Amino acid sequence: MSGVIERLVGDLERLGVEYVFGYPGGRVIEFIEEVSASEEITFVRARDEREASFMAEAYGRVHGRPAVLTGQGPWIGSTGAQGIMEAHFGSSPLVVITDASERGDYAPLSPYQQSRGDYGGMSLPKIFDSFTKEWWYANSAADAIRCTQLAFKHTTAGRPGPTAVILDGDAVSSNVPEELVPQLWDPVAQTRNWQARPLERDIEAAVEALTNAKRPVIIAGNGVHASRAHDELREVAELYDCVVTTSYLGKSALAETHPLAGGVIGAFGQEGANQAVSEADVLLIVGCRMNPNDTNWGSPAFIRPDEQHLIHADIDSRNAGWVYPADVGLIGDAKATLQLLYERGTKQQTGASERAAAAKASFEPEPADGDDIVPAQVVKALEAVVDEETYICSDAGNNRMWLFNYFASKSPRSFFGPGGLGVMGWSAPAAVALSITTETDVVSVAGDGGFAMTMTAVETAVEWDVAPTFVVLNDAGLGSVRDFESSHGSIDGVRFDRFDFAETARTFGANGISVEEPTALESALTEAIENETATVVNVDIAGEHDVFGDSGIQSSFYAEMSGGLHE
């Protein structure tokens, strides 16, 4: 017999797990000790469960395979829930291994921290019900191994997403019997998945529509990233001569410097991209569920299924035609679907590059007057100094809206942000995780509200001797909430006392740069990116710059709508 934790970590090694992100506590201490002894798996202790969850989610999103998030059950199900939720809504593979914090015979007696769901405790299974693909409660050694294998299978099966294994005390401390019925299988064999692809008749219908199109446009979503279908997207766009627009989560599915790239659609996307979609006669939607932000909150003038031919490709049949009736549904993996469209198609000419060039005029902001820094200047300065390989991690809030309007990604799969759930504080831990797990320069961009939530991630970067750049758009407020004031009057709590995050960074052992003038932006950003120490660039944004309202950057389609999130 072997100890269950020893066997569990051995299976993780067999499955190629590289990183476990977490925070010690409860019965997962034994698991973390075994992981730390592994020569193949690296344990990254974040400063709390929330930061660990963001790191694990970002790892899964960028690498396309799951990391493990671990920590004590009550805190993984609360503080750490935010990254799991983002993985759920943003389709990132992630496996949670946590505990029920039960204490044997004491569990039913006025329990303390117990999370198995009976009287007096909390129910971690019910918590995980709402934001994991699947969860398992393991109450034996065999359960712990079997459930973990299934968690790895399900996290990447079909649409990726988070799975969870909850270990009770016996599942942590027991030995695994040598003979079991039902037996345990080899972890690699047990976790194997297969790729789905569309029916031939649906491919034929899509090819016919694209071949006959006069103004075809592609809307590429996060499914392109999840499937690593970037080359296939480009090939299909070039073959059928389509303008390529993206959702927020799909940004950088195609390099936005490509002649066919048209920009980001949506309520706070680019006007040119939205107009290109509205003027299309055929729309090919790939790996995008078309949430309200994508659809300009259902603007009747934006997408019109009764006038436009809609082809919706998605790995989940429930998503194809979910928001708009589709003429053709292509159910399968995005990479396989696009390969089939390319193989069956013939070269077309529709003038897409001219239409895309017109759409991309929206990438350029109006010239700024005066000596004060405005957000668009920071974005354009960042665009000027980063290279094609740099990863950009945006945060939730107005910063991401400035970024996807004015930052043109230079290569596929280079821009990431928390667009599944839209949770603040994601950017800094995500940037640290990518700095630890890649050799690429990484830049985090956040507002002061979001950065303050997880700025202790800077200390983790210093501890690991990695050097991401953290750009803080510091306007001393919660900009996207403050924008409500235009229609709701004064709102308490949306303004902060201003302080310099560069000074805070130095207390963590990081480098700090303060920028107060537009002319200093490019040099400061270059210095930060080239520095071998993690660097926080505190950019003082004077005044209040609206995203919503007449002076904002909302699309014309959204401006005509009543209702929606911000009304």
C-alpha positions, 0 to 999 in steps of 0.5 A, a space after each residue: 500500500 502507498 499513502 494517498 497523498 504520495 500517490 496523488 502527487 505521483 499522479 499529478 507528475 504523470 499528468 504533467 502538472 507543473 505548478 500548484 498555486 495556493 496558501 497553506 492551511 487545514 489538511 492540505 498542509 500534507 498535500 503541499 508538503 508532498 508537492 514541495 518535495 516533488 522535483 517536477 512540480 513547483 509550489 507557489 505560495 501566494 499572499 492569500 487564496 484570492 491571489 493564488 486563484 487568479 494565478 492559477 486561472 491565468 496559468 490555465 488560460 495562457 498555457 491551455 492546461 490546468 494548474 492546481 489551486 489548493 488551500 483550506 476549504 473555507 477560504 478556497 470557497 470564499 476568498 479563493 472563489 473569485 479566480 475559480 469564478 473567472 475560470 468558470 465564466 472565462 473557460 479556463 482549465 483549473 483543478 482545485 484540490 482542497 479539504 472539508 476541514 472536518 475533524 473526525 468524530 468532532 465534525 458533527 459536534 458544534 463544528 469549527 471550520 467544517 465544510 462538508 455540509 451537515 448541521 452546524 458547518 458550511 457546505 463547500 459542495 453547494 458553494 462549488 455547485 454554482 461555479 465549477 464544471 464538476 466537483 467531487 467529495 472524496 471520503 476514501 483513499 481510492 476516492 481521492 485518486 479517482 476523483 482527482 483523475 476525473 477532475 483533470 479529465 473534465 477540466 479540459 473536456 469540451 468547453 474548459 472550466 474549473 473542477 474541484 476535489 474536496 478531501 475529507 480527513 480519511 481521504 488525506 490520511 489513508 493508504 491506497 489498497 493494492 487491490 481495489 474493485 472498482 480498480 484505479 486506472 493509469 492517470 494518463 489513460 483515465 484523463 484522455 479526451 477526444 476532439 469534437 468536430 462539426 457535421 459535414 452538412 453544416 460545414 458545407 452550408 457554412 462554406 456556401 454562405 462564406 463563398 457567396 458573401 459580399 461583406 463577411 465578418 468574423 467575430 472571434 471569441 475566447 474559444 479561439 484562444 482556448 483551442 489555440 486556433 490562431 493560425 486557423 483563424 488567420 487562414 480562414 479570414 485570408 481565404 474568404 477575405 473576412 474582416 476579423 473583429 473580436 470580443 473582449 475575451 477574444 482580443 488578440 485572437 488575430 494580431 490587431 496589426 494584421 490587415 484584416 483585423 477590425 478591432 473589438 466589438 461591444 458596448 465599450 468596444 471600437 466604433 469601427 468594429 461595431 459598424 463593420 459587424 452591423 454592415 456585414 451580410 454574413 457573420 461567422 461567430 467563432 467561440 463567442 457566446 455573445 454576452 450583453 456587452 458583446 451585443 451592445 446590450 441587444 441593440 436592434 441595429 447592431 446584429 439583425 438575424 432577419 437581414 444577416 446570415 449567421 454562422 455560429 461555431 461553438 464547442 457547446 451546442 447550447 451556445 450556438 444560436 443562444 442569443 441570436 438565431 443562427 442559420 448554421 451551427 458548427 458544433 465542435 472544437 474551434 481549431 478543428 472547425 476552422 481547419 475544415 472551413 479552410 480545407 473546403 473553401 476557395 479564395 475570395 475577394 471582398 475588399 476586406 482589408 479596406 473595410 478593416 482599415 476603415 474600422 481600425 481608425 478607431 484605434 487612434 484617440 483624439 489628441 490630448 491638450 494640456 500637460 496632464 496625463 489622460 488614460 489614452 496617452 498611457 495606452 498609446 505609450 505602452 503600445 509604442 514600447 512593448 514588443 510582439 512577444 510581451 503579454 498584456 494583462 488588463 484588469 476589470 474597470 475602465 482601464 480595460 476599456 481604454 486598452 481594448 479601444 486604443 491598444 493594438 495587439 501585435 501578435 496572437 494570444 498576447 492580451 488577457 483580461 478578466 472578461 468572464 466574470 470581470 473581477 477586479 484585482 486579477 491583473 497583478 497576480 496574473 502577471 506574476 504567474 505568467 512571469 514565473 511560468 514563462 520567459 516573456 515580458 509581462 505588463 499588468 495594467 490596472 486602475 488604482 482600485 483594482 491594483 490596491 486589492 491585490 498589490 501584495 502580488 508584487 511581493 510574490 514577484 520579488 520573492 520569485 525574482 521575476 520582473 513583471 511591470 505593473 502600470 497603475 492608472 491612478 485617478 484616485 477613484 473607482 472610475 467605472 462606478 464613478 461614471 454612474 454619477 452622470 445619471 444617478 447623482 453623487 455616489 459615496 465611496 468612489 473617490 480615494 485619497 491619492 497616494 503613490 503606489 511606487 512608494 509602496 512598491 519599494 517597501 516590498 523590495 520592488 522598483 517604483 517609478 512615479 510619472 506625472 507628465 505625458 512626456 515621461 511616459 515612454 521612457 518610464 515604461 521602457 525603464 520598467 520593462 527593461 528592469 530586472 526587478 519587478 517595477 510599479 509605474 504609478 501614473 497620475 491621472 489628473 481629473 476624471 475621464 468618463 467611459 460612459 456618457 456623452 464624453 465617454 467611449 461607448 459605442 453609438 449602438 449602446 448609446 441608443 439603448 435604454 436599460 442594460 448594465 449602466 442605466 
